[in-house]
Amino acid sequence: MVWAAPSPDAGRTLNAGHQYHLTLQGIDVDINGKTYHTPNKDVTVTLGRTDKGNLMMEFEWTHDPGSGVPASNYALILGFDFDNNGLWTDPDGYVYTPDDALGLVALGPNIDICLGQDCKWINIYIPTGLYVASWGVDPNKSDPAQWVVIGGPPGPQNGPHGSVYNPPNGPGPQYPGSAPGNLNPIEFTPYATGYTGTSYAMKVGVPLRLFTQSSTGFGFFLAQQTAVCVDTTDCGTPWLTWIWPTQGTPPTNLLDALGQKDSSNRGIGAQLLGNLDPNAEGPYNYALADPPTYSNEAVGGFATAADRIALVAPWVALTSILGVALVIAVRMAKRRKA
């Protein structure tokens, strides 16, 4: 175990129909061999209903990335454990149905990785948008259970260096009870994310049909590339990460912790989560109005921003949160070649 989770308490439970002003726990990072203590971050979470009666989740926060860092370099990861037993599993054995474990990744930047002359070493393009992951066995590989990306922005989309993004192989996210030849697709709508200045927002609709218990395990993780200094001489642009709920001892590597397994290949990263009651009632338990329009916004899973970000430097792709994007890209590339 690489972290120690505190005992559940009221501060770890969110109820739909309410607005919460949460303080996310910062996770320390290393800069030139010195520890940078990431300050905590305030995030406002509003839980209500979509126009179809599903759970609407809205997240708003502020951030100053600092000089030389694109404001679009951020990601918000939501994790759900629908039976709330602290384990991510795949009860029906069909990875395209998130019947227990669901991951939603709102990716802010377009990621373009070009290494080697004419990109001969690596040429990967991953567009901004919403990516969907489920816990299970990838049917295209012989690997044991793990997080598998089952949905993403529509494609194909052409990258600036000739690479082409295509959505993940397979039928995409399906409601529990679906099977090959009997599909029932899930839509996570509405979806939008964007920013204006230092103000950021993300909203996504999650179908109530996925919530099979009175309480669901839920947590979220924010990452943002930021120019920071430990002192006047040791500076860098790491991806800072924050987690909710607060952990007794936070994991030193958040991505490794989220994917950690027990001897039965069940995901014990679900122990990081708090609780969510999607059926509670409150003053915000109605269809939420659209959030403010942001100048650089991705809507409906694909980019509509007029001002594209600069190319992500190759070394940035080696940082922790872009590890998510690399895993997405490499797995999709391997599956297309298989």
C-alpha positions, -999 to 999 in steps of 0.1 A, spaced: 0 0 0 15 34 -10 -10 55 8 -31 55 40 -68 65 36 -86 80 66 -118 66 80 -150 77 62 -168 106 76 -194 132 66 -167 153 49 -162 125 24 -198 123 12 -214 144 -15 -252 145 -21 -268 154 -54 -288 186 -53 -262 205 -34 -232 228 -40 -199 221 -23 -169 243 -17 -142 216 -14 -105 219 -6 -84 195 -26 -52 181 -11 -20 190 -30 5 162 -37 41 170 -34 64 169 -65 101 168 -70 120 197 -86 157 192 -92 159 168 -62 140 192 -39 104 188 -27 78 213 -38 49 212 -14 19 217 -36 -6 240 -18 -42 229 -15 -67 241 -40 -104 251 -37 -129 237 -61 -166 243 -63 -187 213 -71 -224 216 -80 -245 185 -84 -279 187 -100 -299 173 -129 -295 174 -167 -325 181 -189 -329 143 -192 -330 138 -154 -295 124 -152 -268 135 -127 -252 168 -137 -217 174 -123 -201 208 -125 -166 217 -113 -152 253 -111 -118 264 -100 -91 291 -105 -55 286 -115 -26 307 -126 -2 284 -146 26 309 -146 48 323 -173 54 302 -204 29 275 -195 -2 271 -218 -34 277 -198 -50 247 -215 -26 222 -199 -49 206 -174 -69 174 -168 -97 165 -145 -102 128 -137 -134 115 -121 -135 80 -106 -166 59 -97 -170 27 -78 -207 19 -83 -210 -8 -56 -188 12 -32 -168 -17 -19 -134 -2 -24 -126 -24 -54 -127 -18 -91 -140 -49 -108 -158 -61 -139 -187 -82 -128 -201 -92 -162 -166 -97 -178 -175 -73 -207 -151 -43 -204 -173 -20 -225 -200 -19 -198 -188 1 -168 -210 -19 -144 -187 -13 -114 -158 10 -123 -159 41 -144 -132 67 -151 -139 100 -169 -109 121 -181 -115 156 -192 -83 165 -212 -77 202 -217 -49 203 -243 -44 188 -277 -13 166 -272 11 163 -301 42 143 -296 68 143 -324 102 127 -317 129 120 -342 135 134 -376 101 137 -393 86 121 -362 100 87 -370 105 77 -334 71 87 -320 42 105 -338 11 107 -316 -18 131 -316 -44 131 -288 -71 157 -291 -88 176 -262 -121 161 -251 -137 135 -228 -122 100 -225 -140 71 -209 -123 42 -191 -136 10 -176 -119 -17 -155 -116 -51 -171 -97 -72 -196 -90 -56 -230 -104 -81 -255 -77 -72 -280 -49 -82 -256 -39 -109 -232 -32 -86 -203 -50 -91 -170 -77 -67 -158 -67 -30 -158 -81 4 -168 -91 2 -205 -100 33 -225 -133 25 -241 -144 59 -254 -131 92 -265 -136 122 -288 -150 115 -322 -126 108 -351 -107 106 -372 -89 139 -364 -56 149 -381 -27 160 -360 -3 188 -371 25 163 -380 5 138 -401 -6 114 -373 -43 106 -371 -63 102 -340 -90 75 -341 -114 67 -312 -106 36 -292 -115 3 -309 -147 -14 -299 -184 -4 -296 -177 23 -270 -193 26 -236 -224 5 -232 -250 2 -204 -247 -28 -181 -266 -58 -196 -253 -50 -231 -233 -77 -250 -220 -81 -285 -250 -81 -308 -271 -64 -281 -257 -29 -276 -271 0 -257 -247 30 -259 -241 54 -230 -239 91 -236 -221 114 -211 -239 145 -221 -238 174 -219 -200 178 -217 -180 209 -218 -147 222 -204 -128 254 -209 -113 285 -193 -112 323 -194 -82 339 -179 -76 320 -146 -112 307 -143 -118 271 -153 -149 249 -155 -159 214 -165 -194 199 -166 -206 164 -175 -238 145 -173 -237 109 -159 -267 86 -165 -285 77 -133 -289 41 -147 -253 35 -138 -259 41 -101 -272 7 -88 -266 13 -51 -278 40 -26 -242 52 -23 -214 52 -48 -177 55 -43 -165 87 -59 -134 108 -60 -118 133 -84 -83 144 -92 -71 177 -108 -38 181 -126 -24 213 -140 10 222 -155 24 251 -135 56 272 -133 68 270 -97 100 274 -77 113 256 -45 136 285 -40 151 312 -63 173 287 -81 153 255 -84 124 261 -107 104 240 -131 71 235 -148 58 202 -133 22 189 -135 8 197 -100 -19 173 -88 -47 176 -63 -70 149 -49 -105 147 -32 -112 134 -7 -82 142 15 -60 112 22 -43 103 55 -10 100 35 -15 109 -2 0 86 -28 34 98 -42 23 87 -77 -14 92 -82 -16 73 -115 1 43 -101 -22 44 -71 -53 45 -92 -42 14 -112 -29 -6 -82 -43 -42 -80 -46 -70 -55 -37 -106 -61 -70 -112 -78 -65 -83 -103 -91 -61 -86 -84 -24 -85 -77 -13 -50 -73 23 -61 -110 26 -54 -100 29 -17 -89 65 -25 -126 75 -31 -152 92 -10 -189 87 -14 -216 101 -37 -254 98 -33 -268 107 -67 -304 105 -56 -304 130 -28 -326 161 -30 -316 197 -23 -318 233 -36 -297 225 -67 -316 193 -76 -328 205 -110 -314 209 -145 -285 233 -141 -281 263 -163 -252 263 -187 -220 276 -170 -203 308 -183 -190 306 -218 -152 302 -218 -129 315 -245 -111 282 -250 -138 255 -246 -142 219 -257 -179 209 -261 -195 176 -269 -162 158 -268 -144 177 -295 -125 209 -297 -142 241 -308 -115 265 -296 -104 292 -321 -70 296 -304 -51 263 -304 -24 257 -278 13 255 -287 28 221 -293 35 202 -260 72 198 -256 84 162 -257 97 162 -222 64 173 -208 49 140 -221 70 122 -195 54 140 -166 29 122 -145 -5 134 -158 5 132 -194 13 96 -186 -25 92 -188 -25 105 -223 5 84 -233 -12 53 -220 -43 61 -239 -23 67 -271 0 37 -269 -28 13 -260 -49 25 -289 -20 23 -313 -12 -13 -303 -48 -23 -307 -50 -8 -342 -19 -27 -352 -31 -60 -336 
